Amino acid sequence: LNQMALPLVVALGLTFVIMLGSIDLSIDGTVGMAGSLFACFVLNTEFGFNLGFFSVVIAVGVCMLCGLAIGLCHVYLKIPSFMASFAFMYICKGIGMISYQGHPPTITDPVIKALPTTYWLGVPFITWVSLLMFVLCLFIQNYTAFGRHIYAVGTNESIPRSVGVSVEKVKIGVFVLAGFLFGVAGIIGAIRLGQGQIAIGSGKMFPAQAAVVVGGTSLAGGKGGVVNTIVGVLIMTVLDNGLLILGVDPNIRTGVQGIIILVAVILTVARGAKVISK
């Protein structure tokens, strides 16, 4: 439960992007930037800031602005989402590294330092945060017009466009929502580590992609959802823990994740072919 918190929040953000039929490669940079900014603005060893909760607002807000910029580049400049987000991965990494100027701040706020070891009903606090994000995403997906429009645009964007839905606003909104969730994930990472640095986001893209695909969300868009994602995250977390306990080499563990993604994609394509043949 402790280890699934950060991957779950990252995967939730990526889920909506993939449901559009797009991809977001900015994850590593955005998550690291959020964690760095958050640590810089709370009570820490390197800087004199102590903005408390407002530091969360700053970190998440900057990530949402980056998501907005990616969406605008994708929609109005016609840049493929993977290229726009790939560029912003490096932009976000640069912002994160500039924020602490080569000296990663260690969080000294006593309340924040206590959060990683805080439990409620036997569940870690940061896991409760990730579950709250899951409930929020589930509500958006199932009970809002925006959630229904995401499915429609991912399936065939010409249909919602023909009935007056602003496809452009839906796409931009999804990237902003993804930025919000990546920002929350970065803050969770900084709280767990007790320090802010860009490395918080390193290697988060691949496991998130694996969890979303294993959960059954189609890379073609229009199918899947956040319930599938939480199942995928649980599968990947338990698998990774199991391989770790067995003492399997880290490189082999990464290879196993790659094989799982490949098999999941093949099965998804096979299911899609059966539907088309009907």
N, C-alpha and C positions, 0 to 999 in steps of 0.2 A: 504493500500500500504506500509505503514511503517512497519507493523507487518509481512508482507509476505516476506520481503527481506531475512532475515536469513534462515527461513525454506525452501524457494525456492532454495537457493544455496546448502544447505545440500541435499535436495531431488534430485536435478539434479545429484549430484555425486552418490547418491545411485541408481538412475535410471539405469545408465550404468552397475553397478554391478549386479542388479537384472535382467537386460536384458541378462546377461551371464548365469543366473540361479544360481548365487552365492548370498552371503549376506556379508555385512560389518558391524560388530558390534563395530568398533573402533570409531564411530562418536563422542560420548560424550567426549572421551579422546582427540581425534585429534583436534576438534573444540576448546576445552578449552586450549589445549597446544598452538595452533596458537595465540589465543587471549592473552595468558600470555606472549609469546615470543615477540609479536608485542609491547605490552605495556612496556616491559622491555627495548626495544631498541630505542623507541622514547623518546622525552623529557618527563620526569616523576618525581615524588616526591621521589622515592626511590633510583634510580641509576643515574649515571652520563652520561649515553649514550644519544646520539642524532643523530641517523643514518638516520633519515628522511625516505625517500622512501625505502632505503636499508633494513629497518626493515621489510617491507612487503616481500621483497625477502627472507630474512632469515626465517621468520615464515612460508611462503608458501613452501619454499624449504625443510625445515625439515619435513613438512607434506607429501610432495611428496616422500621423502626418506622413510618415514614410510609406505606409500602406496606401494612403490617398495619392501620393506621388506616383507610386507604381501603377495604380489603377488608371490615373490620368494619362500616363505614358502609354499604357496598353490600349486604352479605349480611343483616345483622341490623336495620339501620334502613331497609332497602328504598329507599335513595337510589340512583338510576341511577348507574352507574359514571362516566359522563362528568361528572356534576355533582359527585360526591364528589371525583374527581381534579382537577377544575377548581378547586375550593375549595382543595385542598392545594397546587396550583401556587403560589397566592399565599401560603399559609402557609409553604411552603418558601422562597420568595423572601424573605419577611420574616426567617426564621431566618438565611438566608445573609447578608443585609445587616446584621443585628444582630451577627453573629459578628465582622465586621471593622470595624464602627462607622464606616463611611464612608471608611476608609483601607485599600484593598486591599493585603494583604501580598504582598511579592515573596519568592519562595522563594530562600533562600541556601544550603540544604544542598547541598554539592558533588556528592554522589552523585545526588541527584534532578535537579540541573541538568544532569548529564551524560547522563541517560536519553534525552532527545529526539534526541541525536546518536549514540546507541549502536546498533550494528547487529550482528546475528548471522546468518551465512549470507547477508549482503546484504539482510536484512529488518530494518526498524526494530524496536527493543525494544517500543514501544507496540503495534505490529502483532502481535507475538507474544503480547502480553497479550490482545488482542482475539480472536486465533485460539484461545487457551486457553479463553476464555469460550465460544467457538463449540463447541469439543469438549465442554465441560461441559454445555452446553445440549443438544447432540446426544445425549449419554449419558442425560440426564434424559428427553428426549423418547422415545427408542427403547428404553431398557433399564431403565426403572423403572415401577412401577405408577402412580406419580403422573403420568408422561407419558402413559400410556394413558388415565388418567382424564380428563386435560385434553381429549383428543380426544372422549371419550365425552360429557362434559358439554357441550362445544361443539356436538356433533351433536344430541343430544336428552337433556337432563338428567334426564328422568323415567326413562329406561332404567337408567343407573347407580344412580339413587336406589332403584329397585325391587330391585336386587341387593345393597343394603347399603352402597353407596359414599356417603361423606359429601360431598355436593355442596358444602356450605358450606365445608368444610375445603379442598377443591380450589380453590375460587375465592379464598379468602383466601391460600392458599399461592402461587397464581399472582401475586397483587399483591405479596406479600413477595419473591418471586423477581425480579419486575420492578424492585422497589425496590433490590435487591442489584445488578442489572446497571446501573441508572441511576447508582447510587453509584460503581461502577467506572468508568463513562463520565466522570463528573465529575472523578474523580482523574486520568484520562488527559488530560482537557482542561486541568487545572491544571498538569500536568507539561509539556505542550506549550507552554502560555502562559508558564509560569514565574511565575505569579501566581494568586492566588485572588480571584475576584469573581463575582458572580451572573450576569454577562453570558456566562459560559462556557456556560450552558444556553440562551441566547437562540437561537431559530430551529431547535431540534433536533427538535421534534415533527413538523413538516411533512415534512422529508426522510426521517425514520424511517417515517412512515406511507406515504410514496411507495415506499420500498424494499420494505416488507412487502407492499404491494398489488401492485406490479410483479412481485415474486417469485412471486405466485400464491396467497398465503394469503387465504382467503375472509373477507370482513368479516362474513359470517353465522356464522362459527365452524365448527370441526370439520374443516377442510381446510387443508393447507399444512404449514408447519414451518420449522425453522431453516435447512435446506439451501436452500429456496426464498428465504429471507431473504438469505443471503449472496450468492446470485446477483443478487437485486434491488439490494443495496447496491453490488455491483460495477458493475451497469448504470448506476445513478444517479450513482456517483462518476465513472465514465469519461465519461458524458454531460455532467456539470457541468464537468469539466476541459476537455472538447472545446469547449464553448460559451465557456468562459473564454479558452482559447487563441485562439479565433476573434474575440475581442473583442466578444462579444454583450453587450448591455446587461443588467445584473443583474435588472432588472424583467422583461425578456423571458425570462431563464433561469428565473425563478420561474414565469412563465406556462407555459413548456414543461413544467415538472414537473407543474403542475396538469392540463394536457392529458393527460399520460402516465397520471396517476392515474385520470382519467375514463375513458380508453380501457381501462385494465386492469380497472376495475370493471365496465364494460360487457361485456368478454369473460368475466369471471368469472360474471356473471349469465347470460350466454348459455350457458355450459357447464352451469351449474346447471339451466337450463331443459331442456336436452337430456337430462340425467340423469333429471329428473322425468318427462319425456315417455315415457321407456322403461318 
